Amino acid sequence: MAELTENTKRIISVLQDLKDGEVVSYRDVANLAGIPRGARQVSRVLHGLSDEYKLPWWRVVRADGRIALLGDGRDEQIKRLNAEGITVNEQGKIQKIKK
């Protein structure tokens, strides 16, 4: 396994701190990790390291509140969000976040 960059470590830390029912955008994660304009890097970390680091990938959506995934991934994300009390409309946009 390759050594993780400091940016990657910070992204992983932010993602691991997300709680049930908490939804953030790729941009939010990047900003919290101290990486302005790092949304694509967040996407790459989620794509490549979610299983290994048990990252809650389903809690990350686009900046406009919509799910970015398609097909089975989208269905699985909606299922997991619903299980945490989060409502998603037919267009894949977050409607209600559990308080």
N, C-alpha and C positions, 0 to 999 in steps of 0.2 A: 504494500500500500504506500502510495506517495505521501510525502509530508504535506500537511495542510497549510495553506497560506494563512496569515493573520486575519485577512478579510473573511476567509471561509470559516475560520474558527469563531469569529464574531457573529456571522450569520447563523451558524449552528446554535450558538448560545442564545440568540434572540428567539429562534424558532423553538428551542427546547423550553423556553420560559412561557410560551403561550399556554393558556389555560383552556379548559373545556368551555365552549361557547364563545370564545374570543376569536374574532376574524380580523385579519389585517391584509393589506395589499402588499404586493411585491415591493413597491416603493416604500411603504411603511417599514418593512423589515430592513431594507437597505439603510434608511435613515436612522433607525434605532441602532443599527450596527456601525454607524458612523461612516457610511459609504454613499454619499450623495450620488445620484445617477447610477446606482448599483442594482437596479431592479432585475436586469438580465442576469447578473451574477447570482442573485437570489434564486432565480429560476433554474440556473445550472446546478446550484447546490442541491435544490430540492429534487431535481431529476436524477442526479448522480449519487446522492448520499442519504436519501430518505430512509431506505431500508436499513442501512448500516448503522445510522445514528438514531433510528426510530423517530424521525422528524414528523410532526403533525402537518403534512403537506396539504391536507384538506382544509385547513384553516387559513390558507393564503389564496386571495382572489385578485382580480385585476383592480386597478385604481378606481374604476367606475362601479365597483361592487359586483361585477359579474364573474362567473366561473370561467376560467381560461381553457379548461380541458374540454375535449370532445369525446363522444362515444362512451365506452365502458368506464373510462377514467372519470368522466363527468358524472355518470350515474353513481359511481362509488363515492365521489365527493359529496354529492347531494345527500346520499344515504347517511354518510357520516355526520354531515352538518345537521341534518334533521334529528339524528340521535342525540345531538348536543343542544337541541331546542332552537335551532336556527332555521328559519323559513326561507325557502328559495322559490322564486316564481318560475313560470314556464320558460321565460327567457334566460334563466340561469342567474338572475340577480338576487342578491341577498335582500330580503324584505324585513325580517325581524330578527334581532339579535337578543338572545336571552340576557336579562339584566340580573 
